[in-house]
Amino acid sequence: MDRWLPYGVTSLVLVSLIFRTISRRQYRQALWWLGCWGLASLTWTPVALNFGGTIGEITTHWWFGGIWVIHPLQAASMDISFWLNILMTVPQGVLWQLNHRWSRWWQWFAVGLATGLTLETGQALGNWVVSLGRWVDINDVITNCLGVMIGAASWWLVQRYRQQN
């Protein structure tokens, strides 16, 4: 039960932010916080999904109660979960651009990096405090950042197309 504590606390904070933004009729911001809650649900619960990669070929380290991958882009780490990590953060990029219409690529990069670092830091703290059992992976930071950037760039292109028509 205590392994669910970080997610439970995070959920309370995010749900309160969602309701606060809805009560202020800031629906786009509420969608952003809802997306953050979705990402927390995928990454900060003690339920890890394995898509059949070649784990034995990835260089890992055991630190602070968890497995860490600090060598980026190893061939074995570029499996289906690599691509799914990009895909899961694309909606956050769209929501970022929806909320910040005039943001540019370097802001997308900063938000993507912050997203990836927040998710992996949460997993590291969860491993250390309650033995969450999640991998802390530099590849996830990279793919999360890339997913946010792809989502933001995609919505930026939609905005540009709408302006021209």
C-alpha positions as a Markdown table, in Angstrom:
| # | Residue | x | y | z |
|---|---|---|---|---|
| 1 | Met | 0.0 | 0.0 | 0.0 |
| 2 | Asp | 2.8 | 2.5 | 0.8 |
| 3 | Arg | 4.1 | 2.0 | -2.8 |
| 4 | Trp | 1.0 | 3.9 | -4.0 |
| 5 | Leu | 1.6 | 6.8 | -1.6 |
| 6 | Pro | 3.6 | 9.0 | -4.0 |
| 7 | Tyr | 1.0 | 8.6 | -6.7 |
| 8 | Gly | -1.8 | 9.2 | -4.3 |
| 9 | Val | -0.3 | 12.5 | -3.1 |
| 10 | Thr | 0.5 | 13.6 | -6.6 |
| 11 | Ser | -3.1 | 12.7 | -7.7 |
| 12 | Leu | -4.5 | 14.8 | -4.9 |
| 13 | Val | -2.4 | 17.8 | -6.0 |
| 14 | Leu | -3.2 | 17.4 | -9.7 |
| 15 | Val | -6.9 | 16.8 | -9.1 |
| 16 | Ser | -7.1 | 20.0 | -7.0 |
| 17 | Leu | -5.3 | 21.9 | -9.8 |
| 18 | Ile | -7.7 | 20.5 | -12.4 |
| 19 | Phe | -10.8 | 21.5 | -10.3 |
| 20 | Arg | -9.3 | 24.9 | -9.6 |
| 21 | Thr | -8.7 | 25.7 | -13.3 |
| 22 | Ile | -12.2 | 24.4 | -14.2 |
| 23 | Ser | -13.8 | 26.6 | -11.5 |
| 24 | Arg | -11.9 | 29.5 | -13.1 |
| 25 | Arg | -13.2 | 28.4 | -16.5 |
| 26 | Gln | -9.6 | 27.8 | -17.7 |
| 27 | Tyr | -10.5 | 24.6 | -19.6 |
| 28 | Arg | -7.4 | 24.5 | -21.7 |
| 29 | Gln | -5.2 | 24.7 | -18.6 |
| 30 | Ala | -7.4 | 22.0 | -16.9 |
| 31 | Leu | -6.6 | 19.8 | -19.9 |
| 32 | Trp | -2.9 | 20.4 | -19.3 |
| 33 | Trp | -3.2 | 19.3 | -15.7 |
| 34 | Leu | -5.3 | 16.3 | -16.7 |
| 35 | Gly | -2.5 | 15.3 | -19.1 |
| 36 | Cys | 0.0 | 15.7 | -16.3 |
| 37 | Trp | -2.1 | 13.4 | -14.2 |
| 38 | Gly | -2.2 | 10.9 | -17.0 |
| 39 | Leu | 1.6 | 10.9 | -17.3 |
| 40 | Ala | 1.9 | 10.5 | -13.5 |
| 41 | Ser | -0.5 | 7.6 | -13.7 |
| 42 | Leu | 1.7 | 5.9 | -16.4 |
| 43 | Thr | 5.0 | 6.6 | -14.6 |
| 44 | Trp | 4.6 | 6.9 | -10.9 |
| 45 | Thr | 2.5 | 3.9 | -10.0 |
| 46 | Pro | 4.2 | 0.6 | -8.9 |
| 47 | Val | 2.8 | -1.1 | -11.9 |
| 48 | Ala | 5.5 | -1.4 | -14.6 |
| 49 | Leu | 4.8 | -2.6 | -18.1 |
| 50 | Asn | 7.3 | -4.6 | -20.1 |
| 51 | Phe | 7.0 | -4.8 | -23.9 |
| 52 | Gly | 9.5 | -7.6 | -24.4 |
| 53 | Gly | 12.7 | -5.7 | -24.9 |
| 54 | Thr | 16.2 | -7.2 | -24.5 |
| 55 | Ile | 16.8 | -6.0 | -20.9 |
| 56 | Gly | 19.9 | -8.1 | -20.4 |
| 57 | Glu | 21.8 | -6.1 | -23.1 |
| 58 | Ile | 21.2 | -2.7 | -21.5 |
| 59 | Thr | 23.9 | -1.4 | -19.2 |
| 60 | Thr | 22.2 | -0.6 | -15.9 |
| 61 | His | 23.1 | 0.5 | -12.4 |
| 62 | Trp | 21.5 | -0.2 | -9.0 |
| 63 | Trp | 21.2 | 3.1 | -7.1 |
| 64 | Phe | 18.9 | 4.5 | -4.5 |
| 65 | Gly | 16.6 | 1.5 | -4.5 |
| 66 | Gly | 16.1 | 1.2 | -8.2 |
| 67 | Ile | 17.6 | 0.4 | -11.6 |
| 68 | Trp | 19.1 | 3.3 | -13.5 |
| 69 | Val | 20.0 | 3.6 | -17.2 |
| 70 | Ile | 22.5 | 6.4 | -17.7 |
| 71 | His | 24.0 | 5.4 | -21.0 |
| 72 | Pro | 21.6 | 6.9 | -23.7 |
| 73 | Leu | 20.5 | 5.3 | -26.9 |
| 74 | Gln | 21.9 | 1.8 | -26.4 |
| 75 | Ala | 20.7 | -0.4 | -29.3 |
| 76 | Ala | 18.8 | -2.7 | -26.9 |
| 77 | Ser | 17.0 | 0.2 | -25.2 |
| 78 | Met | 15.4 | 1.3 | -28.5 |
| 79 | Asp | 12.5 | -1.1 | -28.4 |
| 80 | Ile | 8.8 | -0.5 | -28.5 |
| 81 | Ser | 8.8 | 1.2 | -25.1 |
| 82 | Phe | 11.2 | 3.8 | -26.5 |
| 83 | Trp | 8.7 | 4.7 | -29.2 |
| 84 | Leu | 5.7 | 4.6 | -26.8 |
| 85 | Asn | 7.5 | 7.0 | -24.5 |
| 86 | Ile | 7.6 | 9.5 | -27.4 |
| 87 | Leu | 3.9 | 8.8 | -28.2 |
| 88 | Met | 2.7 | 9.3 | -24.6 |
| 89 | Thr | 4.0 | 12.8 | -24.4 |
| 90 | Val | 2.9 | 14.1 | -27.8 |
| 91 | Pro | -0.5 | 15.2 | -26.3 |
| 92 | Gln | 1.3 | 17.3 | -23.7 |
| 93 | Gly | 3.1 | 19.1 | -26.4 |
| 94 | Val | -0.2 | 19.8 | -28.2 |
| 95 | Leu | -1.7 | 21.0 | -24.9 |
| 96 | Trp | 1.3 | 23.2 | -24.3 |
| 97 | Gln | 1.0 | 24.9 | -27.7 |
| 98 | Leu | -2.8 | 25.2 | -27.3 |
| 99 | Asn | -2.2 | 27.1 | -24.0 |
| 100 | His | 0.8 | 29.1 | -25.1 |
| 101 | Arg | 0.0 | 29.9 | -28.7 |
| 102 | Trp | 3.1 | 32.1 | -29.3 |
| 103 | Ser | 5.7 | 29.7 | -27.8 |
| 104 | Arg | 8.6 | 28.6 | -29.9 |
| 105 | Trp | 10.9 | 25.6 | -30.4 |
| 106 | Trp | 13.3 | 26.4 | -27.5 |
| 107 | Gln | 10.3 | 26.7 | -25.1 |
| 108 | Trp | 9.0 | 23.4 | -26.4 |
| 109 | Phe | 12.4 | 21.9 | -25.7 |
| 110 | Ala | 12.4 | 23.4 | -22.2 |
| 111 | Val | 8.9 | 22.1 | -21.4 |
| 112 | Gly | 9.8 | 18.7 | -22.9 |
| 113 | Leu | 13.0 | 18.5 | -20.9 |
| 114 | Ala | 11.2 | 19.6 | -17.7 |
| 115 | Thr | 8.5 | 17.0 | -18.4 |
| 116 | Gly | 11.0 | 14.1 | -18.8 |
| 117 | Leu | 13.1 | 15.2 | -15.9 |
| 118 | Thr | 10.0 | 15.5 | -13.6 |
| 119 | Leu | 8.8 | 12.1 | -14.5 |
| 120 | Glu | 12.2 | 10.4 | -14.0 |
| 121 | Thr | 12.9 | 12.3 | -10.8 |
| 122 | Gly | 9.5 | 11.2 | -9.5 |
| 123 | Gln | 10.4 | 7.6 | -10.3 |
| 124 | Ala | 13.8 | 8.0 | -8.7 |
| 125 | Leu | 12.3 | 9.4 | -5.5 |
| 126 | Gly | 9.6 | 6.8 | -5.5 |
| 127 | Asn | 12.3 | 4.1 | -5.8 |
| 128 | Trp | 14.3 | 5.6 | -3.0 |
| 129 | Val | 11.4 | 6.3 | -0.6 |
| 130 | Val | 8.9 | 3.5 | -1.2 |
| 131 | Ser | 10.7 | 1.0 | -3.5 |
| 132 | Leu | 8.4 | 1.9 | -6.4 |
| 133 | Gly | 10.2 | -0.6 | -8.7 |
| 134 | Arg | 10.5 | 1.7 | -11.7 |
| 135 | Trp | 13.5 | 2.2 | -14.0 |
| 136 | Val | 15.1 | 5.6 | -14.0 |
| 137 | Asp | 16.2 | 5.9 | -17.7 |
| 138 | Ile | 17.9 | 8.7 | -19.5 |
| 139 | Asn | 16.3 | 7.5 | -22.7 |
| 140 | Asp | 12.9 | 8.3 | -21.2 |
| 141 | Val | 14.0 | 11.9 | -20.6 |
| 142 | Ile | 15.1 | 12.1 | -24.2 |
| 143 | Thr | 11.9 | 10.5 | -25.6 |
| 144 | Asn | 9.6 | 12.5 | -23.4 |
| 145 | Cys | 11.3 | 15.7 | -24.5 |
| 146 | Leu | 11.0 | 14.7 | -28.1 |
| 147 | Gly | 7.3 | 13.7 | -27.7 |
| 148 | Val | 6.5 | 17.1 | -26.2 |
| 149 | Met | 8.4 | 18.9 | -29.0 |
| 150 | Ile | 6.6 | 16.8 | -31.7 |
| 151 | Gly | 3.2 | 17.6 | -30.2 |
| 152 | Ala | 3.9 | 21.3 | -29.9 |
| 153 | Ala | 5.4 | 21.5 | -33.4 |
| 154 | Ser | 2.4 | 19.6 | -34.8 |
| 155 | Trp | -0.1 | 22.0 | -33.2 |
| 156 | Trp | 2.0 | 25.0 | -34.3 |
| 157 | Leu | 1.7 | 23.8 | -37.9 |
| 158 | Val | -2.1 | 23.4 | -37.5 |
| 159 | Gln | -2.2 | 27.0 | -36.1 |
| 160 | Arg | -0.1 | 28.3 | -39.1 |
| 161 | Tyr | -2.3 | 26.4 | -41.6 |
| 162 | Arg | -5.5 | 27.9 | -40.0 |
| 163 | Gln | -4.0 | 31.4 | -40.2 |
| 164 | Gln | -3.3 | 31.0 | -43.9 |
| 165 | Asn | -6.8 | 29.8 | -44.7 |
